[in-house]
Amino acid sequence: MSDIPAFPRPYSGTSQFAQVGMTLRDYFASKAMQAMMSDPNLDMGCNTVATLSYRMADEMMKAREA
């Protein structure tokens, strides 16, 4: 269920894009990334931070389903 919209809006119109914006998983990952990046002693590359952010988001999505 990683495609749940973070900020759902009612769909209207004929556009093929029924959901606009980021997913809840993306939102969780962005919050995890913010928390990690707030540490001035962080010594990780961008790829590592991104990977860990989405790993945390995936765990948050699992906890949400429990």
All heavy atoms as TSV, in Angstrom:
chain	resi	resn	atom	element	x	y	z
A	1	MET	N	N	0.822	-1.193	0.000
A	1	MET	CA	C	0.000	0.000	0.000
A	1	MET	C	C	0.867	1.259	0.000
A	1	MET	O	O	0.603	2.201	0.717
A	1	MET	CB	C	-0.931	-0.001	1.197
A	1	MET	CG	C	-1.959	-1.107	1.179
A	1	MET	SD	S	-3.216	-0.939	2.450
A	1	MET	CE	C	-4.025	0.544	1.908
A	2	SER	N	N	1.900	1.291	-0.807
A	2	SER	CA	C	2.800	2.437	-0.805
A	2	SER	C	C	2.301	3.576	-1.693
A	2	SER	O	O	2.946	4.602	-1.772
A	2	SER	CB	C	4.194	2.017	-1.246
A	2	SER	OG	O	4.163	1.546	-2.573
A	3	ASP	N	N	1.170	3.393	-2.371
A	3	ASP	CA	C	0.692	4.444	-3.262
A	3	ASP	C	C	-0.465	5.250	-2.677
A	3	ASP	O	O	-1.188	5.928	-3.396
A	3	ASP	CB	C	0.302	3.856	-4.613
A	3	ASP	CG	C	-0.803	2.814	-4.504
A	3	ASP	OD1	O	-1.108	2.381	-3.373
A	3	ASP	OD2	O	-1.352	2.428	-5.541
A	4	ILE	N	N	-0.626	5.209	-1.362
A	4	ILE	CA	C	-1.654	5.999	-0.692
A	4	ILE	C	C	-1.255	7.465	-0.777
A	4	ILE	O	O	-0.119	7.809	-0.452
A	4	ILE	CB	C	-1.780	5.593	0.786
A	4	ILE	CG1	C	-2.168	4.129	0.912
A	4	ILE	CG2	C	-2.775	6.486	1.516
A	4	ILE	CD1	C	-2.001	3.589	2.309
A	5	PRO	N	N	-2.135	8.354	-1.224
A	5	PRO	CA	C	-1.754	9.761	-1.298
A	5	PRO	C	C	-1.585	10.370	0.088
A	5	PRO	O	O	-2.342	10.065	1.006
A	5	PRO	CB	C	-2.906	10.417	-2.051
A	5	PRO	CG	C	-4.050	9.490	-1.908
A	5	PRO	CD	C	-3.486	8.116	-1.714
A	6	ALA	N	N	-0.580	11.215	0.243
A	6	ALA	CA	C	-0.336	11.864	1.530
A	6	ALA	C	C	-1.376	12.945	1.802
A	6	ALA	O	O	-1.782	13.146	2.933
A	6	ALA	CB	C	1.062	12.473	1.554
A	7	PHE	N	N	-1.777	13.642	0.759
A	7	PHE	CA	C	-2.738	14.736	0.897
A	7	PHE	C	C	-3.834	14.541	-0.142
A	7	PHE	O	O	-3.853	15.224	-1.170
A	7	PHE	CB	C	-2.044	16.086	0.696
A	7	PHE	CG	C	-0.846	16.260	1.584
A	7	PHE	CD1	C	0.437	16.120	1.087
A	7	PHE	CD2	C	-1.012	16.542	2.931
A	7	PHE	CE1	C	1.539	16.274	1.906
A	7	PHE	CE2	C	0.085	16.689	3.760
A	7	PHE	CZ	C	1.357	16.551	3.246
A	8	PRO	N	N	-4.748	13.597	0.094
A	8	PRO	CA	C	-5.756	13.278	-0.929
A	8	PRO	C	C	-6.705	14.436	-1.175
A	8	PRO	O	O	-7.025	15.205	-0.274
A	8	PRO	CB	C	-6.488	12.073	-0.338
A	8	PRO	CG	C	-6.241	12.141	1.114
A	8	PRO	CD	C	-4.920	12.824	1.298
A	9	ARG	N	N	-7.091	14.550	-2.421
A	9	ARG	CA	C	-8.086	15.536	-2.819
A	9	ARG	C	C	-9.142	14.811	-3.633
A	9	ARG	O	O	-8.833	13.849	-4.335
A	9	ARG	CB	C	-7.462	16.623	-3.693
A	9	ARG	CG	C	-6.426	17.435	-2.973
A	9	ARG	CD	C	-5.992	18.623	-3.769
A	9	ARG	NE	N	-5.775	18.333	-5.181
A	9	ARG	CZ	C	-5.006	19.047	-5.960
A	9	ARG	NH1	N	-4.364	20.083	-5.496
A	9	ARG	NH2	N	-4.858	18.746	-7.221
A	10	PRO	N	N	-10.361	15.283	-3.570
A	10	PRO	CA	C	-11.392	14.658	-4.396
A	10	PRO	C	C	-11.026	14.779	-5.865
A	10	PRO	O	O	-10.536	15.829	-6.300
A	10	PRO	CB	C	-12.654	15.451	-4.076
A	10	PRO	CG	C	-12.357	16.222	-2.849
A	10	PRO	CD	C	-10.879	16.377	-2.756
A	11	TYR	N	N	-11.223	13.731	-6.606
A	11	TYR	CA	C	-10.917	13.733	-8.033
A	11	TYR	C	C	-12.038	14.394	-8.804
A	11	TYR	O	O	-13.210	14.100	-8.606
A	11	TYR	CB	C	-10.710	12.306	-8.524
A	11	TYR	CG	C	-10.528	12.212	-10.014
A	11	TYR	CD1	C	-9.373	12.719	-10.590
A	11	TYR	CD2	C	-11.493	11.654	-10.823
A	11	TYR	CE1	C	-9.184	12.653	-11.954
A	11	TYR	CE2	C	-11.308	11.584	-12.185
A	11	TYR	CZ	C	-10.153	12.081	-12.754
A	11	TYR	OH	O	-9.980	12.023	-14.101
A	12	SER	N	N	-11.671	15.286	-9.675
A	12	SER	CA	C	-12.662	15.884	-10.561
A	12	SER	C	C	-12.001	16.174	-11.890
A	12	SER	O	O	-10.810	16.452	-11.963
A	12	SER	CB	C	-13.230	17.174	-9.960
A	12	SER	OG	O	-12.209	18.130	-9.825
A	13	GLY	N	N	-12.760	16.102	-12.934
A	13	GLY	CA	C	-12.222	16.374	-14.260
A	13	GLY	C	C	-11.954	15.101	-15.026
A	13	GLY	O	O	-12.250	14.010	-14.583
A	14	THR	N	N	-11.370	15.280	-16.182
A	14	THR	CA	C	-11.134	14.140	-17.061
A	14	THR	C	C	-9.653	13.808	-17.199
A	14	THR	O	O	-9.284	13.012	-18.031
A	14	THR	CB	C	-11.716	14.438	-18.455
A	14	THR	OG1	O	-11.085	15.630	-18.961
A	14	THR	CG2	C	-13.220	14.628	-18.395
A	15	SER	N	N	-8.815	14.414	-16.405
A	15	SER	CA	C	-7.381	14.158	-16.489
A	15	SER	C	C	-7.079	12.714	-16.126
A	15	SER	O	O	-7.750	12.107	-15.304
A	15	SER	CB	C	-6.627	15.089	-15.540
A	15	SER	OG	O	-5.270	14.712	-15.476
A	16	GLN	N	N	-6.040	12.170	-16.754
A	16	GLN	CA	C	-5.634	10.800	-16.433
A	16	GLN	C	C	-4.946	10.719	-15.075
A	16	GLN	O	O	-4.716	9.652	-14.553
A	16	GLN	CB	C	-4.699	10.272	-17.506
A	16	GLN	CG	C	-3.406	11.050	-17.619
A	16	GLN	CD	C	-2.490	10.486	-18.683
A	16	GLN	OE1	O	-2.643	9.351	-19.100
A	16	GLN	NE2	N	-1.539	11.278	-19.113
A	17	PHE	N	N	-4.601	11.866	-14.492
A	17	PHE	CA	C	-3.905	11.894	-13.217
A	17	PHE	C	C	-4.907	12.069	-12.089
A	17	PHE	O	O	-5.235	13.161	-11.693
A	17	PHE	CB	C	-2.865	13.018	-13.194
A	17	PHE	CG	C	-1.867	12.904	-14.309
A	17	PHE	CD1	C	-1.908	13.780	-15.377
A	17	PHE	CD2	C	-0.925	11.901	-14.313
A	17	PHE	CE1	C	-1.010	13.672	-16.411
A	17	PHE	CE2	C	-0.020	11.781	-15.342
A	17	PHE	CZ	C	-0.057	12.663	-16.403
A	18	ALA	N	N	-5.374	10.934	-11.560
A	18	ALA	CA	C	-6.400	10.969	-10.522
A	18	ALA	C	C	-5.843	11.442	-9.182
A	18	ALA	O	O	-6.542	12.049	-8.402
A	18	ALA	CB	C	-7.031	9.595	-10.362
A	19	GLN	N	N	-4.584	11.151	-8.921
A	19	GLN	CA	C	-3.991	11.550	-7.642
A	19	GLN	C	C	-2.826	12.495	-7.926
A	19	GLN	O	O	-1.945	12.192	-8.715
A	19	GLN	CB	C	-3.494	10.338	-6.870
A	19	GLN	CG	C	-4.602	9.426	-6.456
A	19	GLN	CD	C	-4.084	8.206	-5.719
A	19	GLN	OE1	O	-2.893	8.022	-5.574
A	19	GLN	NE2	N	-4.985	7.377	-5.277
A	20	VAL	N	N	-2.858	13.624	-7.282
A	20	VAL	CA	C	-1.824	14.625	-7.478
A	20	VAL	C	C	-0.988	14.717	-6.214
A	20	VAL	O	O	-1.521	14.681	-5.115
A	20	VAL	CB	C	-2.468	15.996	-7.781
A	20	VAL	CG1	C	-1.408	17.065	-7.949
A	20	VAL	CG2	C	-3.352	15.906	-9.013
A	21	GLY	N	N	0.301	14.826	-6.352
A	21	GLY	CA	C	1.155	15.013	-5.199
A	21	GLY	C	C	1.901	13.764	-4.794
A	21	GLY	O	O	1.932	12.776	-5.510
A	22	MET	N	N	2.472	13.821	-3.608
A	22	MET	CA	C	3.297	12.719	-3.132
A	22	MET	C	C	2.469	11.647	-2.432
A	22	MET	O	O	1.367	11.909	-1.974
A	22	MET	CB	C	4.380	13.245	-2.184
A	22	MET	CG	C	3.856	13.771	-0.870
A	22	MET	SD	S	5.142	14.233	0.315
A	22	MET	CE	C	5.978	15.524	-0.522
A	23	THR	N	N	3.061	10.474	-2.368
A	23	THR	CA	C	2.409	9.384	-1.658
A	23	THR	C	C	2.717	9.506	-0.171
A	23	THR	O	O	3.622	10.240	0.238
A	23	THR	CB	C	2.911	8.018	-2.149
A	23	THR	OG1	O	4.300	7.896	-1.823
A	23	THR	CG2	C	2.687	7.850	-3.641
A	24	LEU	N	N	1.986	8.763	0.616
A	24	LEU	CA	C	2.235	8.749	2.051
A	24	LEU	C	C	3.635	8.205	2.339
A	24	LEU	O	O	4.345	8.708	3.207
A	24	LEU	CB	C	1.169	7.913	2.759
A	24	LEU	CG	C	1.198	7.911	4.274
A	24	LEU	CD1	C	1.099	9.331	4.832
A	24	LEU	CD2	C	0.061	7.059	4.815
A	25	ARG	N	N	4.060	7.229	1.565
A	25	ARG	CA	C	5.415	6.675	1.714
A	25	ARG	C	C	6.465	7.759	1.459
A	25	ARG	O	O	7.442	7.881	2.197
A	25	ARG	CB	C	5.605	5.504	0.763
A	25	ARG	CG	C	6.977	4.863	0.854
A	25	ARG	CD	C	7.058	3.651	-0.086
A	25	ARG	NE	N	8.351	3.023	-0.005
A	25	ARG	CZ	C	9.269	3.091	-0.973
A	25	ARG	NH1	N	9.028	3.746	-2.088
A	25	ARG	NH2	N	10.420	2.473	-0.824
A	26	ASP	N	N	6.270	8.550	0.398
A	26	ASP	CA	C	7.193	9.650	0.106
A	26	ASP	C	C	7.213	10.667	1.245
A	26	ASP	O	O	8.267	11.188	1.618
A	26	ASP	CB	C	6.813	10.365	-1.187
A	26	ASP	CG	C	7.027	9.535	-2.428
A	26	ASP	OD1	O	7.906	8.648	-2.423
A	26	ASP	OD2	O	6.309	9.766	-3.422
A	27	TYR	N	N	6.040	10.953	1.793
A	27	TYR	CA	C	5.941	11.910	2.893
A	27	TYR	C	C	6.704	11.396	4.121
A	27	TYR	O	O	7.476	12.132	4.727
A	27	TYR	CB	C	4.477	12.157	3.223
A	27	TYR	CG	C	4.263	13.147	4.333
A	27	TYR	CD1	C	4.463	14.508	4.127
A	27	TYR	CD2	C	3.863	12.723	5.589
A	27	TYR	CE1	C	4.273	15.422	5.160
A	27	TYR	CE2	C	3.672	13.630	6.621
A	27	TYR	CZ	C	3.868	14.983	6.398
A	27	TYR	OH	O	3.693	15.875	7.411
A	28	PHE	N	N	6.488	10.123	4.450
A	28	PHE	CA	C	7.210	9.536	5.583
A	28	PHE	C	C	8.720	9.570	5.333
A	28	PHE	O	O	9.502	9.880	6.234
A	28	PHE	CB	C	6.765	8.097	5.832
A	28	PHE	CG	C	5.425	7.948	6.502
A	28	PHE	CD1	C	4.765	6.720	6.467
A	28	PHE	CD2	C	4.809	8.991	7.167
A	28	PHE	CE1	C	3.540	6.549	7.093
A	28	PHE	CE2	C	3.578	8.829	7.788
A	28	PHE	CZ	C	2.947	7.611	7.751
A	29	ALA	N	N	9.144	9.249	4.110
A	29	ALA	CA	C	10.575	9.258	3.788
A	29	ALA	C	C	11.150	10.664	3.911
A	29	ALA	O	O	12.271	10.842	4.407
A	29	ALA	CB	C	10.804	8.710	2.381
A	30	SER	N	N	10.386	11.662	3.490
A	30	SER	CA	C	10.899	13.033	3.582
A	30	SER	C	C	11.073	13.453	5.036
A	30	SER	O	O	12.038	14.146	5.387
A	30	SER	CB	C	9.997	14.014	2.837
A	30	SER	OG	O	8.781	14.231	3.523
A	31	LYS	N	N	10.167	13.021	5.913
A	31	LYS	CA	C	10.294	13.343	7.333
A	31	LYS	C	C	11.482	12.617	7.959
A	31	LYS	O	O	12.210	13.180	8.779
A	31	LYS	CB	C	9.007	13.006	8.088
A	31	LYS	CG	C	7.836	13.871	7.689
A	31	LYS	CD	C	8.143	15.327	7.982
A	31	LYS	CE	C	6.969	16.212	7.675
A	31	LYS	NZ	N	7.241	17.607	8.030
A	32	ALA	N	N	11.692	11.369	7.567
A	32	ALA	CA	C	12.840	10.622	8.074
A	32	ALA	C	C	14.139	11.276	7.606
A	32	ALA	O	O	15.102	11.408	8.369
A	32	ALA	CB	C	12.772	9.164	7.617
A	33	MET	N	N	14.162	11.716	6.344
A	33	MET	CA	C	15.349	12.374	5.810
A	33	MET	C	C	15.626	13.680	6.555
A	33	MET	O	O	16.770	13.971	6.912
A	33	MET	CB	C	15.188	12.671	4.324
A	33	MET	CG	C	16.409	13.333	3.720
A	33	MET	SD	S	16.137	13.948	2.059
A	33	MET	CE	C	14.958	15.251	2.361
A	34	GLN	N	N	14.577	14.447	6.832
A	34	GLN	CA	C	14.752	15.692	7.581
A	34	GLN	C	C	15.385	15.432	8.945
A	34	GLN	O	O	16.273	16.168	9.374
A	34	GLN	CB	C	13.413	16.391	7.799
A	34	GLN	CG	C	12.931	17.181	6.626
A	34	GLN	CD	C	11.622	17.882	6.951
A	34	GLN	OE1	O	10.673	17.248	7.417
A	34	GLN	NE2	N	11.585	19.167	6.718
A	35	ALA	N	N	14.907	14.404	9.607
A	35	ALA	CA	C	15.443	14.078	10.933
A	35	ALA	C	C	16.918	13.698	10.840
A	35	ALA	O	O	17.734	14.162	11.642
A	35	ALA	CB	C	14.638	12.944	11.560
A	36	MET	N	N	17.263	12.884	9.854
A	36	MET	CA	C	18.667	12.495	9.708
A	36	MET	C	C	19.542	13.690	9.364
A	36	MET	O	O	20.630	13.856	9.911
A	36	MET	CB	C	18.808	11.422	8.620
A	36	MET	CG	C	18.414	10.043	9.081
A	36	MET	SD	S	18.862	8.800	7.861
A	36	MET	CE	C	17.381	8.779	6.882
A	37	MET	N	N	19.078	14.533	8.463
A	37	MET	CA	C	19.873	15.672	8.006
A	37	MET	C	C	20.014	16.750	9.069
A	37	MET	O	O	20.882	17.618	8.961
A	37	MET	CB	C	19.277	16.264	6.724
A	37	MET	CG	C	19.266	15.299	5.550
A	37	MET	SD	S	20.894	14.650	5.119
A	37	MET	CE	C	21.694	16.119	4.531
A	38	SER	N	N	19.186	16.704	10.099
A	38	SER	CA	C	19.292	17.704	11.162
A	38	SER	C	C	20.474	17.420	12.092
A	38	SER	O	O	20.831	18.266	12.904
A	38	SER	CB	C	17.994	17.775	11.967
A	38	SER	OG	O	17.824	16.605	12.743
A	39	ASP	N	N	21.081	16.243	11.955
A	39	ASP	CA	C	22.245	15.889	12.771
A	39	ASP	C	C	23.500	16.477	12.122
A	39	ASP	O	O	23.905	16.039	11.042
A	39	ASP	CB	C	22.367	14.366	12.858
A	39	ASP	CG	C	23.549	13.911	13.701
A	39	ASP	OD1	O	24.351	14.758	14.148
A	39	ASP	OD2	O	23.665	12.683	13.896
A	40	PRO	N	N	24.132	17.467	12.759
A	40	PRO	CA	C	25.315	18.092	12.158
A	40	PRO	C	C	26.505	17.136	12.045
A	40	PRO	O	O	27.449	17.405	11.309
A	40	PRO	CB	C	25.639	19.255	13.097
A	40	PRO	CG	C	24.988	18.917	14.387
A	40	PRO	CD	C	23.810	18.044	14.067
A	41	ASN	N	N	26.458	16.028	12.754
A	41	ASN	CA	C	27.555	15.051	12.707
A	41	ASN	C	C	27.315	13.941	11.687
A	41	ASN	O	O	28.101	12.991	11.625
A	41	ASN	CB	C	27.769	14.444	14.094
A	41	ASN	CG	C	28.149	15.496	15.108
A	41	ASN	OD1	O	29.018	16.331	14.855
A	41	ASN	ND2	N	27.471	15.502	16.239
A	42	LEU	N	N	26.251	14.054	10.918
A	42	LEU	CA	C	25.928	13.025	9.935
A	42	LEU	C	C	27.052	12.912	8.913
A	42	LEU	O	O	27.489	13.908	8.346
A	42	LEU	CB	C	24.617	13.376	9.221
A	42	LEU	CG	C	24.147	12.363	8.179
A	42	LEU	CD1	C	23.604	11.127	8.892
A	42	LEU	CD2	C	23.091	12.964	7.289
A	43	ASP	N	N	27.501	11.716	8.700
A	43	ASP	CA	C	28.585	11.490	7.750
A	43	ASP	C	C	28.182	10.365	6.799
A	43	ASP	O	O	28.744	9.274	6.834
A	43	ASP	CB	C	29.879	11.147	8.501
A	43	ASP	CG	C	31.085	11.105	7.571
A	43	ASP	OD1	O	31.030	11.728	6.502
A	43	ASP	OD2	O	32.068	10.437	7.930
A	44	MET	N	N	27.150	10.639	5.997
A	44	MET	CA	C	26.656	9.655	5.031
A	44	MET	C	C	26.461	10.344	3.694
A	44	MET	O	O	26.134	11.527	3.634
A	44	MET	CB	C	25.294	9.099	5.456
A	44	MET	CG	C	25.288	8.220	6.648
A	44	MET	SD	S	23.623	7.530	6.869
A	44	MET	CE	C	23.303	7.996	8.542
A	45	GLY	N	N	26.599	9.587	2.634
A	45	GLY	CA	C	26.349	10.117	1.304
A	45	GLY	C	C	24.852	10.208	1.024
A	45	GLY	O	O	24.021	9.644	1.749
A	46	CYS	N	N	24.516	10.929	-0.026
A	46	CYS	CA	C	23.111	11.137	-0.398
A	46	CYS	C	C	22.382	9.824	-0.662
A	46	CYS	O	O	21.228	9.662	-0.255
A	46	CYS	CB	C	23.018	12.035	-1.628
A	46	CYS	SG	S	23.577	13.714	-1.321
A	47	ASN	N	N	23.035	8.897	-1.344
A	47	ASN	CA	C	22.385	7.614	-1.650
A	47	ASN	C	C	22.060	6.849	-0.378
A	47	ASN	O	O	20.993	6.232	-0.271
A	47	ASN	CB	C	23.260	6.756	-2.563
A	47	ASN	CG	C	23.304	7.284	-3.975
A	47	ASN	OD1	O	22.410	8.012	-4.399
A	47	ASN	ND2	N	24.339	6.930	-4.707
A	48	THR	N	N	22.961	6.893	0.589
A	48	THR	CA	C	22.728	6.196	1.858
A	48	THR	C	C	21.567	6.831	2.610
A	48	THR	O	O	20.688	6.123	3.128
A	48	THR	CB	C	24.001	6.214	2.724
A	48	THR	OG1	O	25.057	5.599	1.986
A	48	THR	CG2	C	23.786	5.481	4.034
A	49	VAL	N	N	21.547	8.157	2.659
A	49	VAL	CA	C	20.459	8.854	3.348
A	49	VAL	C	C	19.120	8.543	2.677
A	49	VAL	O	O	18.132	8.249	3.354
A	49	VAL	CB	C	20.715	10.377	3.394
A	49	VAL	CG1	C	19.493	11.120	3.912
A	49	VAL	CG2	C	21.920	10.693	4.256
A	50	ALA	N	N	19.090	8.573	1.353
A	50	ALA	CA	C	17.849	8.276	0.631
A	50	ALA	C	C	17.390	6.844	0.889
A	50	ALA	O	O	16.207	6.590	1.158
A	50	ALA	CB	C	18.035	8.505	-0.860
A	51	THR	N	N	18.319	5.901	0.830
A	51	THR	CA	C	17.988	4.496	1.072
A	51	THR	C	C	17.445	4.293	2.479
A	51	THR	O	O	16.409	3.630	2.671
A	51	THR	CB	C	19.229	3.609	0.847
A	51	THR	OG1	O	19.655	3.755	-0.509
A	51	THR	CG2	C	18.925	2.151	1.137
A	52	LEU	N	N	18.126	4.867	3.460
A	52	LEU	CA	C	17.677	4.721	4.841
A	52	LEU	C	C	16.336	5.423	5.077
A	52	LEU	O	O	15.510	4.937	5.848
A	52	LEU	CB	C	18.734	5.250	5.804
A	52	LEU	CG	C	20.025	4.440	5.877
A	52	LEU	CD1	C	21.038	5.145	6.770
A	52	LEU	CD2	C	19.756	3.025	6.363
A	53	SER	N	N	16.115	6.536	4.425
A	53	SER	CA	C	14.845	7.264	4.569
A	53	SER	C	C	13.676	6.419	4.081
A	53	SER	O	O	12.638	6.329	4.740
A	53	SER	CB	C	14.895	8.574	3.787
A	53	SER	OG	O	15.868	9.437	4.311
A	54	TYR	N	N	13.847	5.782	2.923
A	54	TYR	CA	C	12.765	4.939	2.407
A	54	TYR	C	C	12.630	3.644	3.195
A	54	TYR	O	O	11.529	3.121	3.341
A	54	TYR	CB	C	12.928	4.678	0.905
A	54	TYR	CG	C	12.302	5.800	0.109
A	54	TYR	CD1	C	13.069	6.808	-0.433
A	54	TYR	CD2	C	10.922	5.865	-0.051
A	54	TYR	CE1	C	12.487	7.851	-1.134
A	54	TYR	CE2	C	10.331	6.893	-0.740
A	54	TYR	CZ	C	11.113	7.884	-1.284
A	54	TYR	OH	O	10.522	8.915	-1.965
A	55	ARG	N	N	13.712	3.161	3.746
A	55	ARG	CA	C	13.625	1.972	4.610
A	55	ARG	C	C	12.789	2.298	5.846
A	55	ARG	O	O	11.939	1.512	6.265
A	55	ARG	CB	C	15.021	1.500	5.001
A	55	ARG	CG	C	15.011	0.135	5.658
A	55	ARG	CD	C	16.401	-0.372	5.924
A	55	ARG	NE	N	17.125	-0.564	4.672
A	55	ARG	CZ	C	18.443	-0.700	4.591
A	55	ARG	NH1	N	19.188	-0.659	5.679
A	55	ARG	NH2	N	19.024	-0.883	3.427
A	56	MET	N	N	13.035	3.469	6.430
A	56	MET	CA	C	12.249	3.911	7.588
A	56	MET	C	C	10.790	4.108	7.185
A	56	MET	O	O	9.878	3.701	7.908
A	56	MET	CB	C	12.819	5.207	8.155
A	56	MET	CG	C	12.020	5.763	9.311
A	56	MET	SD	S	11.963	4.700	10.769
A	56	MET	CE	C	13.579	4.998	11.423
A	57	ALA	N	N	10.563	4.709	6.024
A	57	ALA	CA	C	9.189	4.923	5.554
A	57	ALA	C	C	8.468	3.593	5.374
A	57	ALA	O	O	7.289	3.467	5.732
A	57	ALA	CB	C	9.206	5.701	4.240
A	58	ASP	N	N	9.162	2.600	4.832
A	58	ASP	CA	C	8.545	1.279	4.651
A	58	ASP	C	C	8.161	0.668	5.994
A	58	ASP	O	O	7.094	0.062	6.129
A	58	ASP	CB	C	9.485	0.348	3.888
A	58	ASP	CG	C	9.639	0.752	2.432
A	58	ASP	OD1	O	8.761	1.484	1.914
A	58	ASP	OD2	O	10.642	0.337	1.818
A	59	GLU	N	N	9.011	0.838	6.993
A	59	GLU	CA	C	8.688	0.328	8.329
A	59	GLU	C	C	7.499	1.082	8.927
A	59	GLU	O	O	6.665	0.490	9.604
A	59	GLU	CB	C	9.906	0.422	9.250
A	59	GLU	CG	C	11.024	-0.528	8.879
A	59	GLU	CD	C	10.578	-1.983	8.886
A	59	GLU	OE1	O	9.855	-2.406	9.816
A	59	GLU	OE2	O	10.968	-2.723	7.961
A	60	MET	N	N	7.430	2.379	8.667
A	60	MET	CA	C	6.285	3.163	9.161
A	60	MET	C	C	4.997	2.714	8.489
A	60	MET	O	O	3.943	2.633	9.140
A	60	MET	CB	C	6.549	4.660	8.918
A	60	MET	CG	C	7.696	5.187	9.765
A	60	MET	SD	S	8.269	6.804	9.247
A	60	MET	CE	C	7.036	7.850	9.990
A	61	MET	N	N	5.078	2.383	7.193
A	61	MET	CA	C	3.884	1.901	6.498
A	61	MET	C	C	3.448	0.542	7.066
A	61	MET	O	O	2.258	0.304	7.244
A	61	MET	CB	C	4.166	1.767	4.984
A	61	MET	CG	C	4.447	3.091	4.287
A	61	MET	SD	S	3.054	4.220	4.244
A	61	MET	CE	C	1.996	3.392	3.058
A	62	LYS	N	N	4.398	-0.327	7.380
A	62	LYS	CA	C	4.065	-1.627	7.981
A	62	LYS	C	C	3.414	-1.438	9.354
A	62	LYS	O	O	2.427	-2.106	9.673
A	62	LYS	CB	C	5.326	-2.487	8.134
A	62	LYS	CG	C	5.849	-3.049	6.860
A	62	LYS	CD	C	7.115	-3.846	7.143
A	62	LYS	CE	C	7.845	-4.211	5.876
A	62	LYS	NZ	N	9.147	-4.851	6.143
A	63	ALA	N	N	3.970	-0.547	10.155
A	63	ALA	CA	C	3.415	-0.295	11.483
A	63	ALA	C	C	2.003	0.272	11.383
A	63	ALA	O	O	1.137	-0.033	12.204
A	63	ALA	CB	C	4.306	0.674	12.253
A	64	ARG	N	N	1.779	1.047	10.367
A	64	ARG	CA	C	0.462	1.645	10.150
A	64	ARG	C	C	-0.590	0.582	9.840
A	64	ARG	O	O	-1.754	0.711	10.200
A	64	ARG	CB	C	0.594	2.627	8.975
A	64	ARG	CG	C	-0.538	3.531	8.775
A	64	ARG	CD	C	-0.158	4.543	7.694
A	64	ARG	NE	N	-1.218	5.468	7.517
A	64	ARG	CZ	C	-2.252	5.276	6.717
A	64	ARG	NH1	N	-2.324	4.192	6.004
A	64	ARG	NH2	N	-3.211	6.174	6.642
A	65	GLU	N	N	-0.175	-0.480	9.153
A	65	GLU	CA	C	-1.103	-1.551	8.775
A	65	GLU	C	C	-1.390	-2.502	9.934
A	65	GLU	O	O	-2.362	-3.239	9.884
A	65	GLU	CB	C	-0.536	-2.341	7.595
A	65	GLU	CG	C	-0.493	-1.548	6.310
A	65	GLU	CD	C	0.178	-2.304	5.189
A	65	GLU	OE1	O	0.468	-3.517	5.340
A	65	GLU	OE2	O	0.424	-1.691	4.133
A	66	ALA	N	N	-0.522	-2.512	10.932
A	66	ALA	CA	C	-0.668	-3.462	12.048
A	66	ALA	C	C	-1.845	-3.110	12.940
A	66	ALA	O	O	-2.368	-2.052	12.992
A	66	ALA	CB	C	0.597	-3.473	12.882
